[in-house]
Amino acid sequence: MTVAPQLAEPVLDELRGVLGGEHVLTGKAARFNRARVPAPFPVHRWAERVPDLVVLPGSTEEVSEVVRIANAHRIPIVPRDGGTGLTDGAVPLRRGIVVDVKRMNGIVEIDEVNRTCTVGAGISMLKLNEVLAPYGLIYPDDPASYPCSLVGGRIGTSGWSLIGSRYGHSRDLVLSFDFVLPSGKVIHIGDGAGRKLSKSSSGYQLKHLFMGHQGTLGIATQATLKLFPKPEAELSPFFAFSDYDSAYRTVGELARAGVATFAGAVLFDEWKVDYLRRDDEAYIPQPADVRALVCAVAYGYEDEVTAGGRRFMRIAKENGARYLGDEVSEGDWAARHDRYATPLHGRTRAGQVVPMSWHCEDAAVNYSELPQVRLEWHEIVRRLRERFDMFDDWGMFTYTSANTGVDYLTEIDVGIWEQQLDDEAWAAWVQAKRDIAEVSLRYGGSISACHGSCREGEVDLVPQELGGGYDVMLAVKRAIDPNNIMNPGKYGLDRAYDTDDDTDGGTGP
Amino acid sequence: MTETPAEHETEAPPASGGQGGTEEFVQHWRNAAYNCFSSGHKFCREVCPVMQVTRNESWTPTAFHANVVAMEKGELEIADIAEDYVNCTGCGACELRCPNTLFTGDFYRFRTRTVDLVKAVRALAVDNGVHQQGWQRWNLLTDERTHEPVLGDVPVSQEHVRDWSDGLNLPVGGETVLFVDCEAAFYRTSVPRAVAQLLQRADYEFGLMNEQWCCGGPAAEMGYTEQAKRFARHNLDDWRAAGVRRVLVLDPHDYITFTEDYPAYFGDEYDIEIVLVVELLAEMIRDGRLTPSVPVDRTVTYHDPCRLNKRKGIWKEPREVLSAIPGLVFHDVDRVTQWSYCSGGGGGLPVEKPELTARISESRVEKAAGLGVDTLVSACPWSERPLSEAGDARQIDVVDIHELLAESLGIEVGGSRGR
């Protein structure tokens, strides 16, 4: 593969001057490995998404210089943090430079008095919490990718947390951050003048604008985060049900109960239970009559968690739950991050085990609409599976998003045998994603509560979801990134640059 | 029953060896690579010692698998990737942290085998004439001298391979022999001296090898498979000629080589019993054959050698030994936590990238320093050189577990600690 003309030697020399030669990677393997995220993609078309260059900056200043150079030469830039996102935010669509911020993983400050820490965007929550543990503190952002996703990527996707019903999600936990704009200018995003304020009424509230930008507005480099006391106790009872409806009712009641230590509840439907049974030596040895599961999660001091837990138990029991016992409950909650990524659960229609990638399609849906959305989503995947044997329905999870139970993150997990994907199957998959998103909108939901919605398929419906807000999004993109260098092609934002005489990308590259 | 994995999908590939051409290699590894490629999130990443200090995603376990997928697609060739595969210590943390291993491993008998994959890619590179300069020279010198050039330009040789045992009156040959790895035999001679004297104290009969060559494990790790097999053949023939039935090893790397590589090379022909000394010593303490009584006034933590804890599941016995030593204040770290700890001294990394080994060792010693200890105990001679260098900067002494046990038995060990 040749390097794009914009990336000829003089530009490389400029970048090497800023970063040092060892942090400017031109090798093929380095570039191929930064073209990929966990979401399945048409692997036979891998080469289409490979960047021309990868840089590994070590500071905000270096990121700023890289972006300034790229802007001057109109070279596309794609930020990459953990690369664990499921909506392709970190996948380059127009080649260019991938700015991989993993080296920026330092801890700048731990402020025990104000309960904050300031860290590089390249640190993972796991590593951060290892450092915070001796202080008796925790940063409670807990995505499925907790062991390897990074703070900067959480900002880029406005990530969702498994225990967000108590602690909030990334947007609530990140107080402020340094952000490199497409011009190379560094701004500080957050409430007020300081780094550590949680609430200000001064000016527009820009933090939310720059949360979930998917790399289209710039690059987060350093963040100040809210910290909490490391919980003394954790309770995660798993309850089994013989039917979905009872489990659904239980989740709603748990969320509405108003227990202060309530950190979240999860509902597994019958497809999900079947999926987990596929390796039941490793999973819960459940009787065949178990059709749905509910897990409630509480964090806090021992005495308050114990009291709240009694209420959970009572609510579940009144709805016909069978408690699965401490050992199963604690074990399965402890394994919560790992169960997502087991390709050997994949099955063809004939029952043959094949390595399938986990693909998660998610939405924000009100509690009242969940049962119907669930049925329609399964039907979409059933039809897809009927036509193509490389897809498998891995069931649905529903998670509380807030402490009152107003809306839920609901996801359908689809196994995809990537080895077998071709253009036809890929097109069918993209259409299925579009259909799934359409159902979410039809029931008053949002296309995504968790990952963002900028992949092929669902992204087509984003203007419909946002309405006039999408025009504002276009105006913001054009104003902040006039040359369309930041992650071009994402979120359909190229249309921000459409003009009468150039409908193919305007001033962008 | 239809719900069983197709054998070709989940069969774990055999240990590396000469893999022939790229096409054959890719066919052999493609499903294993896809099992990683498909595994969504990359939980291996933050436990990888190389990744922890470099933060370079090109050098992650998942990249090592994804490259194979890209090779299958005709996008990458061995020359594009060979250099990246230097950046692995073979510690195996990634394999343990992989959800495939953790959750489907038991059920499908599938364990992600990144360490073997790395060895296989390195072998493919060498087979295709793609060499890493340091490794090529190292293996050339090893071939010339029949031992690794662990003393740099100071020669090591067959005439000197038993020098470490001066004055201990050890016989040559016998049913049981002690195999001493190159680093311990020439550089950190205090370790084999401690081991030999402990065994003598317990009246355990053993001798030394007649003509001992390097075990060949490092050559295999660096991709020089032919040389590794040739050395293995020599050692096995030497054991057979002397009637050896049992080989004692003190070095975790040898333990891997003798229990994994040699059986793969020789199959049924290989019927030598391999005994890890630290397990033997723990048994002797348990049986009352050794009773440590001299207090050792140190505050210590233990560094689980990767090849024991992570790759062989041996973590209890070293702790048994330590807990038997009077006077020690032992600040332990959970062995699972230690999945992400490594000295950086394995997998040929110090030969090609000594500066990277040094950074990994510094990171390991920093974790020890956080526990407020004055001593880091290891059970692996190959970890002790880089850890000692990092420890000097923090006033943390790095001591081998065998040395420490000998001290608590009142044994004057002698020999060199590499200083």
Interface residues (C-beta under 8 A of the other chain):
Chain A: L25 G27 K28 A29 A30 F32 N33 R34 R36 P38 P40 V43 H44 W46 A47 L56 G83 T84 D100 K102 R103 N105 G122 S124 L126 K127 P134 A144 S145 P147 C148 S149 R278 D279 E281 A282 A335 H337 D338 R339 Y340 A341 T342 P343 L344 H345 G346 R347 A350 G351 Q352 V353 V354 P355 M356 S357 W358 E418 Q419
Chain B: T2 E3 T4 P5 A6 E9 T10 N31 Y34 N35 F37 S38 S39 G40 H41 K42 F43 R45 E46 R55 N56 E57 S58 T60 A63 A66 N67 V69 A70 K73 E75 L76 D80 I81 D84 R97 P99 N100 L102 F103 T104 D106 F107 Y108 F110 G370
